[in-house]
Amino acid sequence: MSVDVKKNLGEQPILRIMAANGLKSHDLVAHSDEQLTHKMVTRAMKGRRLTPHVQSKVLNALNNVAGKDYLLKDLFTY
């Protein structure tokens, strides 16, 4: 039995948040205290389903660079 999980979920709110703060994916990678790659950030913005661990890395990096306290529900619709 196969379960059809939709992996590409379309543009996510993180894209609009980054644009509003004038941020690019490199800004998140450069200010991350964890091992975060450009590929992870790009996938997050495009709506590729990420593991909870990667989601938290992206969230932590965004909070570091933006100086705000966003929640996961602010960044992702899944």
N, C-alpha and C positions, 0 to 999 in steps of 0.2 A: 504494500500500500504506500503510495507516494503522497506527500503533502505538498501542495503547490504554495510555496511561500513567495510572496512578492518581494523582490530584493530592491528594485528601483522604485522609490516612492515619490519622485519628483522634487522640485525645489523645496528646500527646508527653510524655516524661519531664520536659521543661523546666517543664511546668505544676506537677508535684509538687515540683520543686526550688524554684521560686519560692514556692510555698505554704509549704514548710518553712522558708524564709528570711524569710517575711512580706513578700514583694515583690509589687508590682503592675506592670503594663506601664509605667506612667508612671515608675517608679523606674529602669527600664532606659533609657528614652528620655532622662531627665534626666541620667543619669550616663554616657551614651555620648560617647566622644570622636569618633565618626564620625557620619555622617548616618543616624540611625535613627528610624523613625517608629512611632507606636502601631500602625499597620496591620501593619507588618512583625512586630512582637512578637505581636500577636493572631493572625496567621496561623501563626506558629511554634508557639504554644500549642495551637491548634486542630488542627494536623497538616497544614496546607497545605504542599505541597512547595515548598521555597525553594531559590534558587540557592546555590551554595557561598559566594558573596560575602556574601549576606545572612545566611547561617548564621554566618559568622565575625563579622559585626557584632553579632549577637545574643549570641554566645558572649563576645566581648570586653566588651560592656556588662554581662553577667551577672557575669563575673569581676571587673570593676571595682566593682560595687555590693556583691557578696557577699564580696569579699575572699578568694576561693578560686580554685583552678586547675581548673576543669571542662574536660573535653574535649568535642569535638563528639559523640562516641559516648555521652556521658552525657546529652546534651540531646535527641538525635533518634534515632529507631529506623530511619531510612532512610539 
